[in-house]
Amino acid sequence: MSVQMGIKLLGMVISVYLIRILAKEDYAYFTIAISIMSTIVLLSDSGIGSGFMAIGGRHWDNKERMGKLVNGALLLRKKQFWAAASFAFPTMFWLLYKNDAPLMTIFFLMGIVGLGASFEIRTIIHTATLRLNNQYDSVQKIDIINTLIRLVLIVSVSFIFLDGFVAVVVSVFAYGINLLVARTWANPFSEPSKEFYKEDKKEILSIVKHQLPNAIYYAIIGQVTVFLISIFGSTENIAEVGVLSRLAIIFSIISITLTTVVMPIFSKSKDPKQILKLFSILMFLVTALAVTMIGFAMAFPDFFLYIFGNKYTHLTEEVVWLVASSMLSLLVGIIFKINSSRGWVIKWYIFIPIGILTQVVALFTLNVATVLGVIQYQLVLNLPALFVFLHLFFQKVNELKKEQKQEIELSSNNEMSKPLTIH
């Protein structure tokens, strides 16, 4: 936890440095580029990562099997990368063009964003292999390397020339180093293979089939604040939304730590009582943290804004809502990751209509042309997800309890049916 805190604090230092040194216009371009990159990465997964963890949780100690699984997951992600890019790049072009970015800058940003996303989607598979083999130190070292490279390069380059485009290039370069290191460290745990086990492919595609609509929905929801403020607001508003979203780095410490340490336990555990106990502890801790952080933001909003400089000190009301939205998003994300680590996927035709209805109501009741409005919009959209994912979790845990009970009863009946032998 202390290592993760150090990594995220260094990440926060980088963000604050960029916010202070970049003009609002450049930071707006940087925000759009990073948002599109995140969208491509999310759409390139669409259930592949969930399937990888679910299958890997059963075969993590079989190098030959893991080699085929890694190869198959990378092939599937490559295909979905191009599908995601065909949607994301036109959107990126329009957003940048609408906010007066030069055409040359737009095309260069699109190319570098695509390269960065391709690095990241492969790195995720290799780090998942490390997590399944309890190589938490290696995963943390990869994060440290990425953060230190970005910090050193951004500070060094800023003495010569630094704008939004250069900041994105530095981030993508760090992702490339991440990929090289992660692949090298993960290779000993899986034998290189060009095959794809048919049963694995079938299981992953089955999860993708159910999770793809949700992934598309969440790719949009995850960046909705940037999209809406880009459409209805100004370049200055985009920068302000981007700045406030940097505060979420503070809360992501918990999310990353849980992904690294706790999620593999959920993936491997076969005892519903253990799963339910760990889940209850997590929910209590996150809820207590949420109440504490929201109260602190209400009492001392200037504490969060001071570090960003004079350009953003007027966002006192927005920062309270941002903290509340971030904590709710954190809670929803944890429950989603728990479900995904078990291969539990909500039916898209149940969740998405609820989400769309929520969006329509929110659009008509909130002023999404303002920074405050889009933050409130983001918070409202997470509410149906919270209830749906909670319902799915408890439903699946109850099914595990029934299966366990049936296995015990079957085992007991088999013992009673054995013939009595008298010696």
TADA-V600893 format. One record per residue. N is the residue number from 1. RES is the residue in one small letter. OMEGA is omega as a letter, one per 20 degrees, with the letter a starting at -180 (* if undefined). NEAR is the number of other ideal C-beta (glycine too) atoms within 12 Angstrom. Layout:
n;res;omega;near
N;RES;OMEGA;NEAR
N;RES;OMEGA;NEAR
This chain:
n;res;omega;near
1;m;a;18
2;s;r;11
3;v;r;24
4;q;r;30
5;m;r;21
6;g;r;22
7;i;a;31
8;k;r;31
9;l;r;23
10;l;r;29
11;g;r;33
12;m;r;28
13;v;r;24
14;i;a;34
15;s;a;36
16;v;r;29
17;y;r;29
18;l;a;41
19;i;a;37
20;r;a;26
21;i;a;27
22;l;r;34
23;a;a;21
24;k;a;29
25;e;r;27
26;d;r;36
27;y;r;43
28;a;r;38
29;y;r;43
30;f;r;47
31;t;r;45
32;i;a;46
33;a;a;50
34;i;r;37
35;s;r;38
36;i;r;42
37;m;r;41
38;s;r;33
39;t;r;39
40;i;r;40
41;v;a;38
42;l;a;38
43;l;r;41
44;s;r;44
45;d;r;42
46;s;r;40
47;g;a;38
48;i;r;47
49;g;r;47
50;s;r;41
51;g;r;42
52;f;a;44
53;m;a;41
54;a;r;35
55;i;r;38
56;g;r;45
57;g;r;31
58;r;a;24
59;h;a;29
60;w;a;30
61;d;r;17
62;n;a;23
63;k;a;23
64;e;r;18
65;r;r;27
66;m;r;36
67;g;r;30
68;k;a;30
69;l;r;45
70;v;a;45
71;n;a;30
72;g;a;35
73;a;r;46
74;l;r;37
75;l;r;26
76;l;r;35
77;r;r;39
78;k;r;21
79;k;a;23
80;q;r;36
81;f;a;36
82;w;r;20
83;a;r;23
84;a;a;37
85;a;a;31
86;s;r;17
87;f;a;25
88;a;a;37
89;f;r;30
90;p;r;16
91;t;r;31
92;m;r;43
93;f;a;26
94;w;a;20
95;l;a;35
96;l;a;39
97;y;r;23
98;k;a;23
99;n;r;35
100;d;r;20
101;a;r;32
102;p;a;18
103;l;r;13
104;m;r;13
105;t;a;30
106;i;a;31
107;f;r;19
108;f;r;26
109;l;r;42
110;m;r;34
111;g;a;24
112;i;r;34
113;v;r;44
114;g;r;32
115;l;r;27
116;g;r;39
117;a;r;44
118;s;r;29
119;f;a;34
120;e;a;38
121;i;r;42
122;r;r;37
123;t;a;37
124;i;r;37
125;i;a;41
126;h;r;41
127;t;r;41
128;a;r;45
129;t;r;45
130;l;r;36
131;r;r;42
132;l;r;40
133;n;r;29
134;n;r;19
135;q;a;26
136;y;r;28
137;d;a;18
138;s;r;30
139;v;r;37
140;q;r;31
141;k;r;26
142;i;r;39
143;d;r;38
144;i;r;26
145;i;a;29
146;n;a;37
147;t;a;34
148;l;r;23
149;i;a;29
150;r;a;37
151;l;a;29
152;v;a;22
153;l;a;28
154;i;r;37
155;v;a;23
156;s;a;16
157;v;a;26
158;s;r;22
159;f;r;11
160;i;r;11
161;f;r;16
162;l;r;27
163;d;a;29
164;g;a;40
165;f;a;33
166;v;r;30
167;a;r;39
168;v;r;44
169;v;r;29
170;v;r;35
171;s;a;39
172;v;r;34
173;f;r;26
174;a;r;34
175;y;r;38
176;g;r;27
177;i;r;30
178;n;a;36
179;l;a;31
180;l;a;22
181;v;a;29
182;a;r;36
183;r;r;28
184;t;a;21
185;w;a;28
186;a;a;39
187;n;r;24
188;p;a;18
189;f;r;34
190;s;r;34
191;e;r;20
192;p;a;18
193;s;r;23
194;k;a;12
195;e;r;18
196;f;a;24
197;y;a;26
198;k;a;13
199;e;r;18
200;d;r;33
201;k;a;25
202;k;a;17
203;e;a;31
204;i;a;42
205;l;r;27
206;s;r;21
207;i;r;36
208;v;a;35
209;k;a;21
210;h;a;29
211;q;a;37
212;l;r;31
213;p;r;26
214;n;a;39
215;a;r;38
216;i;r;29
217;y;a;33
218;y;r;35
219;a;r;33
220;i;a;30
221;i;a;39
222;g;a;34
223;q;a;37
224;v;a;38
225;t;r;46
226;v;a;47
227;f;a;32
228;l;a;33
229;i;r;41
230;s;a;38
231;i;a;22
232;f;a;24
233;g;a;29
234;s;r;21
235;t;r;30
236;e;r;27
237;n;r;36
238;i;r;42
239;a;a;37
240;e;r;37
241;v;r;47
242;g;r;44
243;v;a;42
244;l;a;44
245;s;r;41
246;r;r;37
247;l;a;42
248;a;r;37
249;i;a;32
250;i;a;33
251;f;a;36
252;s;r;30
253;i;a;30
254;i;a;34
255;s;a;32
256;i;r;35
257;t;r;31
258;l;r;35
259;t;a;34
260;t;a;33
261;v;a;25
262;v;a;30
263;m;r;40
264;p;r;32
265;i;r;30
266;f;a;40
267;s;a;35
268;k;a;26
269;s;r;24
270;k;a;18
271;d;a;18
272;p;r;26
273;k;r;17
274;q;r;20
275;i;a;33
276;l;a;23
277;k;r;17
278;l;r;28
279;f;a;34
280;s;r;19
281;i;r;18
282;l;a;31
283;m;r;26
284;f;a;15
285;l;a;22
286;v;r;33
287;t;r;22
288;a;r;17
289;l;a;26
290;a;a;29
291;v;a;19
292;t;a;17
293;m;r;33
294;i;r;28
295;g;r;17
296;f;r;22
297;a;r;32
298;m;a;21
299;a;a;16
300;f;a;17
301;p;a;27
302;d;r;21
303;f;a;20
304;f;a;35
305;l;a;30
306;y;a;19
307;i;a;25
308;f;r;35
309;g;a;22
310;n;a;13
311;k;a;23
312;y;a;33
313;t;a;19
314;h;a;20
315;l;a;36
316;t;r;24
317;e;a;22
318;e;a;36
319;v;r;41
320;v;r;31
321;w;r;34
322;l;r;42
323;v;r;39
324;a;r;34
325;s;a;39
326;s;a;38
327;m;r;37
328;l;r;35
329;s;r;37
330;l;a;38
331;l;r;38
332;v;a;37
333;g;r;33
334;i;r;40
335;i;r;37
336;f;a;39
337;k;r;35
338;i;r;40
339;n;a;39
340;s;a;39
341;s;r;39
342;r;a;36
343;g;r;31
344;w;a;37
345;v;r;35
346;i;r;37
347;k;a;19
348;w;a;26
349;y;r;14
350;i;a;22
351;f;a;34
352;i;r;28
353;p;r;18
354;i;r;26
355;g;a;34
356;i;r;21
357;l;r;17
358;t;r;30
359;q;a;29
360;v;r;16
361;v;a;17
362;a;a;28
363;l;a;23
364;f;a;14
365;t;a;14
366;l;r;28
367;n;a;20
368;v;r;31
369;a;r;19
370;t;r;25
371;v;r;39
372;l;a;31
373;g;a;29
374;v;r;40
375;i;r;42
376;q;r;30
377;y;r;36
378;q;a;42
379;l;a;35
380;v;a;33
381;l;r;39
382;n;a;35
383;l;r;28
384;p;r;29
385;a;r;36
386;l;a;32
387;f;a;22
388;v;a;31
389;f;r;35
390;l;r;26
391;h;r;22
392;l;a;30
393;f;a;36
394;f;r;24
395;q;a;21
396;k;r;29
397;v;r;30
398;n;r;19
399;e;r;18
400;l;r;25
401;k;r;21
402;k;r;15
403;e;r;17
404;q;r;22
405;k;r;16
406;q;r;14
407;e;r;17
408;i;r;14
409;e;r;14
410;l;r;14
411;s;r;14
412;s;r;13
413;n;r;12
414;n;r;11
415;e;a;12
416;m;a;11
417;s;r;10
418;k;a;10
419;p;a;7
420;l;r;8
421;t;a;5
422;i;r;4
423;h;*;3
